[in-house]
Structures are given as C-alpha cells and as structure tokens.
Amino acid sequence: MDQNTPEQWYKGLPIVTRYGVTIIFVTTVLVQLEVINPVLLILNWQLIMQKMQLWRIFTSVFFFGPFSFNLIFQLYFFTSFGTKLERNEIFDSFPGEYLLFMIMQIVLLSLLSLLLAYPTGLPMLGPSLVFAIIYYWSRREPYATLSFFSFNIKGYQFPFALMFFQMLMGGSIWGDLLGLGAGHIYYFLKEVVPQEYGYKWVQAPVWMQKFAINQLGAARPAGGPVAEQPRFHGAGQRLGAD
C-alpha cells in the first residue's frame, strides 16, 4: 500500500497529535456549518467562574476561526512540530507525559491570558498553543537545522524567527509571547527544577500513563508500530517546500 496517501499520513501521526488535529478539524467544520456557535467555544473567565462553563478552557485552543490560509498554516505547524516533540526521547517512551504537557499548556495559556485581557482572557488560544509546542521543541532539539525562507537557522532560533516574521507582516506577537511563556514555565518545572533543586514536580500520574499507553497500543496499525516520522536531526527541512 502507498505510504504517502492522506490516510497513511493521518494514521502515522502520534496519538495525542492525531487526536488534537482531529478535534481542531471537526470543530472548524461544525462551526463552518453553523452547528456550533463559536461564542460557546471562546475563553471567557467570567463565564467560567460565574456559570462553571469549564469547557471553555479547552475549547479555546481548538478553535482557530473559519477555514482560511491561517488555519492551514497553524495545522501544518501543529502536526509537524507536535509529531517531532511527541516523538522526542523525553516523551517517546512515556506518552502520558506528552498528554500532561498538553493539558498543562492549555491551563497555563488560559491563566496567563488574563495578564493580557483581564478579566475575560484572550478568546482564542490555539495559535499560542502551537507556539508553545514549537518553543519547547526548540529547547529539546536546539541544534537541529531548519531552512526558513532560504535561511539556515538552528532550532533554538526558530521561535524568535517566527516572531520576527510576524512583526514584519504587521501582526501581533502577544499570542506568541504567551505561548513562549507557557512553554518556558513547563521547561523550567520539567527540566531545570529537577536538575538544579532536586525536586520532580512535573510527572504524569500512573492512571494517565496507563491511559495513554492503552490508547497508543490501540491506535497502532496491525503488524507493527506506527511509522516513524523523520526528525530534524541531520539534514535540514525546508519549511513550505514541496
């Protein structure tokens, strides 16, 4: 069977990234068809606290607006860097840890957004989640080489190159800074605190590890593990190239 079909590409995604891109796509379709009112999805801490609409914390990161070039752009980065990060050695053997990473990023982003838009928070945090994934990947693979608009840059430079490009295009970088902040808090708690202070504060509970492992095993196609995606080690990858 051809390994380059959309079906094989989709099945080859690691489980948390696959669920994430599925939720984003389905949510966009339902909003586009006017089945769901997008007002019900955006973050609003006043409604969360006063009316216990807790789902808004999570739905705010899975709705990027209607179908557009920006949505395609964000989905590309979500699947590409989400796959790389989920298959990084820190998460590869412990899928529950990546699930915990995603949950922590969602909660951190919703809380940090209050600093920029009190008292409701920023309404849509999907791009910030994508940037948090990119940022933490850049800390895990800082010397991986990428080609960005014909410039060769290292992994640790990539988040800042994206922000610079955003400014050149006249866009706001506050959402990117929000993602950088949430990603760095996780990096500090996950890697710096255990090494420098001897405390291990960020670790997925046993039930989360079992849940992720069971889901991962069920999601693998019969006859072997999920096909590996190429990493950024070695030769660089040209972003946006065919």
C-alpha positions in Angstrom: 0.0 0.0 0.0 1.2 3.5 -0.8 2.7 5.1 2.3 2.1 8.6 1.0 -1.7 8.7 1.0 -3.5 11.1 3.3 -4.9 8.1 5.2 -1.4 6.7 5.9 -0.1 10.1 6.8 -3.0 10.5 9.3 -2.5 7.1 10.8 1.2 7.8 11.1 0.7 10.7 13.4 1.4 10.0 17.1 -1.7 9.6 19.1 -2.0 12.9 21.0 -1.1 14.9 17.9 -3.6 12.9 15.9 -6.4 13.5 18.4 -5.5 17.2 18.5 -5.6 17.8 14.8 -8.9 15.8 14.6 -10.6 17.9 17.2 -9.4 21.1 15.5 -10.7 20.0 12.1 -14.0 18.7 13.4 -14.6 21.8 15.5 -13.9 24.1 12.4 -16.3 22.1 10.3 -19.1 22.2 12.9 -18.6 26.0 13.2 -18.5 26.5 9.5 -21.8 24.5 9.1 -23.3 26.7 11.9 -23.9 23.6 14.0 -21.9 25.1 16.9 -21.9 28.8 17.8 -18.3 29.9 18.1 -19.3 32.1 21.0 -19.7 28.9 23.1 -16.0 28.0 22.4 -14.0 31.1 23.2 -12.3 31.7 26.5 -14.2 33.8 29.0 -13.2 33.6 32.6 -16.2 35.5 33.9 -18.5 32.8 32.4 -16.1 30.1 33.7 -16.2 31.4 37.2 -19.8 32.6 37.4 -21.5 29.8 35.4 -19.0 27.0 35.6 -18.5 26.8 31.9 -15.2 24.9 32.4 -15.1 23.5 28.8 -14.1 27.0 27.6 -10.6 26.4 29.0 -10.1 23.6 26.5 -12.2 24.6 23.5 -10.4 28.0 23.3 -7.3 26.2 22.0 -9.1 24.0 19.4 -10.9 26.7 17.5 -8.8 28.8 15.1 -11.6 30.5 13.3 -13.2 29.6 9.9 -11.3 27.8 7.1 -8.5 30.0 5.9 -4.9 30.1 4.9 -4.0 30.9 8.5 -5.8 27.7 9.7 -3.8 25.6 7.2 -0.6 27.3 8.3 -1.4 26.6 12.0 -2.4 23.0 11.3 0.9 22.4 9.5 2.9 23.6 12.4 0.7 21.8 14.9 1.1 18.4 13.1 4.8 18.9 12.1 6.2 20.1 15.4 3.7 18.2 17.5 4.9 15.0 15.9 8.6 15.9 16.4 8.0 16.8 20.1 5.8 13.8 20.9 8.4 11.5 19.4 11.3 13.2 21.2 13.1 10.9 23.6 11.6 12.7 26.7 8.1 11.7 25.6 8.6 8.8 23.2 8.6 6.0 25.9 6.1 7.8 28.1 3.1 9.0 26.1 1.3 10.0 29.3 3.9 12.7 29.8 3.1 14.4 26.5 -0.6 14.3 27.3 0.2 16.0 30.6 2.3 18.5 28.7 -0.6 19.4 26.5 -3.0 19.7 29.5 -0.6 21.9 31.4 -0.1 24.2 28.3 -3.8 24.6 27.9 -4.3 25.6 31.5 -1.2 27.8 31.7 -2.3 29.7 28.5 -5.8 30.3 29.8 -4.4 31.7 33.1 -1.6 33.7 31.5 -4.0 35.3 29.0 -5.6 37.1 31.9 -2.5 39.3 32.0 -3.2 40.5 28.5 -7.0 40.7 28.6 -8.4 40.9 32.1 -11.0 39.8 33.3 -12.0 37.5 30.4 -8.7 36.3 28.9 -7.9 36.1 25.2 -10.8 34.5 23.4 -8.8 32.1 21.1 -5.6 30.5 22.3 -4.9 27.9 19.5 -2.0 29.8 17.9 -0.5 30.3 21.3 -0.6 26.5 22.0 1.1 25.9 18.6 3.8 28.4 19.5 4.3 26.7 23.0 4.8 23.4 21.2 7.4 24.9 18.8 9.2 26.6 21.7 9.5 23.5 23.8 10.6 21.5 20.8 13.3 24.2 20.3 14.6 23.5 23.8 14.6 19.8 23.2 16.4 20.0 19.9 18.2 23.3 20.0 20.8 22.5 17.3 18.5 20.9 14.8 18.9 22.7 11.4 15.9 24.1 9.5 15.7 26.1 6.3 13.3 29.1 6.8 12.8 31.2 3.7 16.2 30.1 2.4 18.0 30.9 5.6 19.5 28.1 7.6 18.7 28.5 11.3 19.0 26.4 14.4 16.1 25.0 16.4 16.6 27.4 19.3 16.4 30.4 16.9 13.3 29.3 15.2 10.6 30.6 17.7 12.3 34.1 17.6 12.5 34.0 13.8 8.7 33.3 13.7 8.0 36.3 15.9 10.3 38.5 13.8 8.5 37.3 10.6 5.1 38.0 12.4 6.2 41.6 13.1 7.4 42.1 9.5 3.9 41.0 8.3 2.3 43.6 10.6 0.9 41.0 13.0 0.8 41.0 16.8 3.3 38.8 18.7 1.4 38.9 22.0 -0.1 35.4 21.4 3.4 34.1 20.5 4.8 35.6 23.7 2.0 33.9 25.6 3.0 30.5 24.1 6.6 31.2 24.8 5.8 31.9 28.5 3.7 28.8 28.9 6.3 26.6 27.2 9.1 28.1 29.3 7.3 27.5 32.6 6.9 23.9 31.6 10.6 23.6 30.6 11.6 25.2 33.9 9.5 22.9 36.0 10.2 19.7 34.0 13.9 20.1 33.4 15.5 22.9 35.4 14.0 22.3 38.8 14.9 18.5 39.0 18.5 19.2 37.8 19.1 22.3 39.9 17.0 21.8 43.0 16.3 18.0 43.1 12.5 18.3 43.0 10.4 16.5 40.4 7.2 18.4 40.3 6.0 17.5 36.8 5.3 13.9 36.3 2.2 12.2 34.8 0.2 10.1 37.3 0.1 6.3 36.8 -3.5 6.4 35.5 -2.6 8.9 32.8 0.4 6.8 31.8 -1.8 3.7 31.5 -4.5 5.6 29.6 -2.0 6.9 27.1 -0.2 3.6 26.7 -3.5 1.7 26.1 -4.7 4.3 23.6 -1.3 4.3 21.8 -1.4 0.5 21.6 -5.0 0.5 20.3 -4.1 3.2 17.7 -1.2 1.3 16.1 -1.9 -0.5 12.9 -1.8 -4.2 13.0 1.5 -5.7 12.1 3.9 -3.2 13.8 4.4 0.2 15.4 3.4 3.5 13.9 5.7 4.5 11.1 8.4 7.0 12.3 8.3 10.5 11.0 11.7 12.0 10.0 13.3 14.0 12.8 15.0 17.3 12.3 18.4 15.8 13.2 21.0 15.8 10.4 19.8 17.4 7.2 17.6 20.4 7.5 14.0 20.5 6.5 12.8 23.3 4.2 9.5 24.8 5.6 6.9 25.3 3.0 8.7 23.4 0.3 7.1 20.6 -1.8 
